[in-house]
């Protein structure tokens, strides 16, 4: 897998000189900062960062951010990245919970040391439909649901469904680790 380009706020935002010889280094993490020290960014910079990553051989882009309003420019950049095969990742406990619910429903084993857990489109849509019709108490009864997620999981799933409906993603991958842990681990090895 080629690198992860991390758009959120933890590392310096400098686009390398954009010419045909510039690309990300295979097998590495190439942090690109699109947010300032206060966690703010304009949609032009976000869209530029997403497109730059897609155009420079990134396989994964961390999309763990939210916008105060919908941006057609960012939507077009996300659609473009997805269309060229980039995996767009939203690091969120919601995905952990959805995957755990799916595993329990399907009788799939949950391994503490697994780096990735399963979640298919079909499983997501089934869980999503079930969550929509349940109240808080009923959601808490779902095996795999944790109290910390029960209040916001419906909203989170609506946002995930919106993204899946708007873009042509090829799959869902759920990492057992956050992207920040991966960046820190890679920096420690270097």
Long-range contacts (C-beta under 8 A, 24 or more apart in sequence): 1-27, 1-59, 1-60, 2-26, 2-27, 2-57, 2-58, 2-59, 2-60, 3-27, 3-28, 3-29, 3-30, 3-57, 3-58, 3-59, 3-60, 4-29, 4-30, 4-58, 4-59, 4-60, 4-61, 4-62, 4-89, 4-179, 4-182, 4-183, 5-30, 5-31, 5-32, 5-49, 5-52, 5-53, 5-58, 5-60, 5-61, 5-62, 6-31, 6-32, 6-33, 6-61, 6-62, 6-179, 6-183, 7-32, 7-33, 7-34, 7-35, 7-46, 7-49, 7-50, 7-53, 7-61, 7-62, 7-63, 7-64, 7-65, 8-33, 8-34, 8-35, 8-62, 8-64, 8-65, 9-33, 9-35, 9-36, 9-37, 9-39, 10-180, 10-183, 11-183, 13-45, 13-49, 15-48, 15-49, 15-52, 16-56, 18-52, 18-56, 22-56, 23-56, 23-57, 24-53, 24-56, 24-57, 24-58, 26-57, 28-186, 29-182, 29-183, 29-186, 30-58, 31-183, 35-65, 41-65, 43-67, 43-71, 43-73, 43-74, 44-73, 46-71, 46-74, 46-77, 47-71, 47-73, 47-74, 47-76, 47-77, 48-77, 50-74, 50-77, 50-78, 50-80, 50-81, 51-77, 51-80, 51-81, 53-81, 53-86, 54-80, 54-81, 54-84, 54-86, 58-86, 59-85, 59-86, 59-87, 60-86, 60-87, 60-88, 60-89, 61-86, 61-87, 61-88, 61-89, 62-89, 62-91, 62-179, 63-88, 63-89, 63-90, 64-89, 64-90, 64-91, 64-92, 64-179, 75-166, 78-163, 78-166, 78-167, 79-166, 79-167, 79-168, 82-167, 82-168, 82-169, 82-170, 83-168, 85-170, 87-169, 87-170, 87-171, 87-173, 88-163, 88-167, 88-169, 89-173, 89-175, 89-179, 90-160, 91-175, 91-178, 91-179, 91-180, 92-156, 93-148, 93-149, 94-149, 94-152, 94-153, 94-156, 94-157, 94-160, 95-119, 95-172, 95-174, 96-174, 96-176, 97-144, 97-145, 97-146, 97-149, 97-153, 98-123, 98-124, 98-127, 98-153, 98-157, 98-174, 99-174, 100-144, 101-127, 101-142, 101-143, 101-144, 101-145, 102-127, 102-144, 103-144, 104-143, 104-144, 105-143, 105-144, 114-176, 115-175, 115-176, 115-177, 116-173, 116-174, 116-175, 116-176, 117-174, 117-176, 118-174, 119-172, 119-173, 119-174, 120-171, 120-172, 121-164, 121-171, 121-172, 124-157, 124-160, 124-161, 124-164, 124-172, 125-161, 127-157, 128-157, 128-160, 128-161, 131-157, 132-157
